[in-house]
Structures are given as C-alpha cells and as structure tokens.
Amino acid sequence: MKKILFIILDGLGDRPIKELKGRTPLEAAKTPNFDFLVKNGICGLIEPVFFGDFPTSKDAHLSLFGYDLNKWHMGRGVFEVLGIGMKMKEGDVALRGNFATVDKNLKIIDRRAGRISDIKPLIKSLNGLVISGVKFLLASGISHRVGIILRGKNLSEQISDGDLYESKIIAPKILPLKKIKEAKFTAKVLNEFLIKSHQILKEHPLNKKRERKGLLPANYLLVREAGKFKKIPPFSKIWKFASLPAGRELKSAAISGGGLYQGIGKVLNMDIIKVKGATGKPDTNIKGKLEAARKAFKKYNFIYLHIKGTDVFSHDGDFLGKKKFIEKIDKFLPILFGLKNTLIIITGDHTTPCKIKEHTADPIPILIYGNGKDSVEKFSEKDCRKGKLGKIKSNILMKTIWRKRFF
C-alpha cells in the first residue's frame, strides 16, 4: 500500500481581499513548491461537514478523518486536556480554563491574570478536591491555561460556559443546558468547586507574593467548553482496507504543536511525535515537523501533520502575514520531495477569512500528490475548483482516498 502524509493547514481557505488585488492570501502567495505538487497531482474542493452553526477545528478534523459527528461529537475540553497529557476515563467531563483575576464581588478584572506563567503551585493547591463525590483533577497548560477533569457518577457535559470571553463583568455561574438531573448536578458541583477554589486561591502564598509585587493575583478559574469523554474507535480500526496486505496494520501518528491537535491524535489512538520548536504558533518549526514526518515513515504508514499559523494570522486579520506564512511553508516543502510510494494530501480543516476573522463553511482547496494528474497548475481556492477531484464533503474524504481512487 501507499503511505499517506495528511497535512492540515489550519484555516487555510480565505476570500478575495481588496488590498491583495482581489486575491486570497493563498492566491497572492508565491508558492512554486505547492504548485509543483499541484501540477503533478490532482485537486479539488472540500465542503466542510460540521456540528452546530459553524465549523470548529475539532469537529472539522474529526469529519476529515471520517467520523460521524452526530455520533462522536465531544466538547473541546476533552481534546484540550488529553493534549496536555491528562488521562480520561469513560464518563469523565473535561473543561478548559484560565486562571483569572476577580475582585471581591467576583467581577472579572483580567481574564488571564496578567498572563501568569507559574501556575503549578496553584494547580497543586486545587488538584484532587472532592465535592459531593466528584473529584476534580487539574493540570497546567501553556501560560495561564488549565485543564480540568470532573470524575464521578451522574455527570453531564450539558452545562453552560463560565467564561464569556469578557472582562468587567461578574463571573457567570454555570447553568444546566438541559432539564436533566445529571446536568443540574454537574452545574451545582462545578459552581461549588469554583467558589471553593476562589477561597483557596485568594489566600495562596503565590498570590499574596504577586500582590506585594503589584502583580495581578490568579484568584479565579474561568471554565468553558465542557465535553464528556467517550472512547472513539481508533482511526486504524475504522479503516480496514482491502489494500492492506494480510497481516499488515495501519500505523498512524500525529505531529502537531498545539494541544488541541495532539488531543485529537490521542482520541483517535494515534502515536504523538514531538518536535522541538513545534509551538502551535506562527514561529513553529516547520522544517523540523516536515523532517520528522519524513523520518516517521520508517515506522508508520499514515502521518497526520498539523500547522496552525495560517489560522492564527486569519483570526488577527493579518492577510499579509498569512500570505508570507504560506510562502514560508512552501519554502520547506522540498523536504518531502523524493518520498517513495507516498500519497501527499494537503488541505485545510476550515476556511478562516482574514476580513471576517472567524471560521466559515466556505469550500477548502485540496491537493493530492502521488497518484494521478489533472490540468490544474496553481494551488488556490479558485484553481482547485477545476480539479479532477471535484467537490467532496469532508466526511467522505477518507473513503474517497482509500476505496475509490488511489488503491
């Protein structure tokens, strides 16, 4: 069988921008190496299938990997806590959160507590608290960020967020989103935990020290995006292909700097390959990630490689930064040239137009190099419309790759 390198450039797609002479950042970018792959491969457009009002990164990814979102949708908290190395059990509820600063009335002063970085002593003071039989497990993310797991019976992810991404408001209480006892119970114990943790944090020696130095105390937890963990069938198991020789297994691995995307890899039971300098930001080590993918094919036959920077620039509305970042990726693509018996697939998870700064459901360009060729010569939203692959829904991409065209 062919090996597969599946590269997802987060938020790749865009819309025409006046300042770029009516072109998208991808159209405006000088991309000789992307274009080489296009000229020697086939192209098309991906229509994102998503859960809710707009495509989220986690759902867009699950759909691209061929999972039914109506069956396997989970809140982002699950993927975030797995991404920072926490372990979950069936029935656990996970949340992502921030250490924040509130006043005596619980009015939010700073959602990030001055972007505090040394949160481990604070985590230690809260980790393991038990309220009404529910154990609270915490672990630190990057900077002020924290992962939280609720472990116990009768828990539900059907609760509201305690973080509205606003300051100068009273920290919202957690509310049940459904009139079921599990949601009411989960909201109740989480509210109790937030108050108890506030009482502990405001008296913590680290916060007292910060206040003496004129720094903001990290005295409250803002939590959001609850998800209830359920075991998803491993990626290597749901795709049992006739193309695999007898006795051969699909061995998959993920390369990503961002915790969410490592969490996606873990949920799908992929091995996680760490790369020095892979930050999940525009300064990420693109060269190192591509080199790691190339080397990993000695052990694996499916590599998922995620690059976040395109989406970061989009959310900032920085279309020139996005254009230059695409050109930076292009510069290192020759690292992959010469891979034998390998299918290279490059697409995005969703479109993030720089002028909107949010995810949209616009079609996303895709190129597939390594089997077949069409007449397209430029990797862009407009040109890929003409490709042989046509327009396909994201949730049948894997089926298309494995069963219809390439093996």
JOPE-V723338 format. One record per helix or strand. SS is the DSSP state (2 for helix, 1 for strand). FROM is the first residue (numbers start at 1). TO is the last residue. If there is no record, write none. Layout:
SS;FROM;TO
SS;FROM;TO
//
This chain:
1;3;9
1;12;13
1;17;17
2;18;20
1;23;23
2;25;28
2;32;39
1;41;47
2;57;64
2;69;72
2;76;83
1;93;102
1;107;110
2;113;115
2;120;126
1;130;131
1;134;140
1;145;151
1;159;159
1;170;170
1;176;176
2;181;202
2;205;212
1;220;228
2;235;238
1;252;255
2;259;267
1;271;273
2;286;296
1;302;307
2;309;316
2;319;336
1;342;347
1;351;352
1;359;360
1;364;369
2;381;384
1;390;393
2;394;405
//
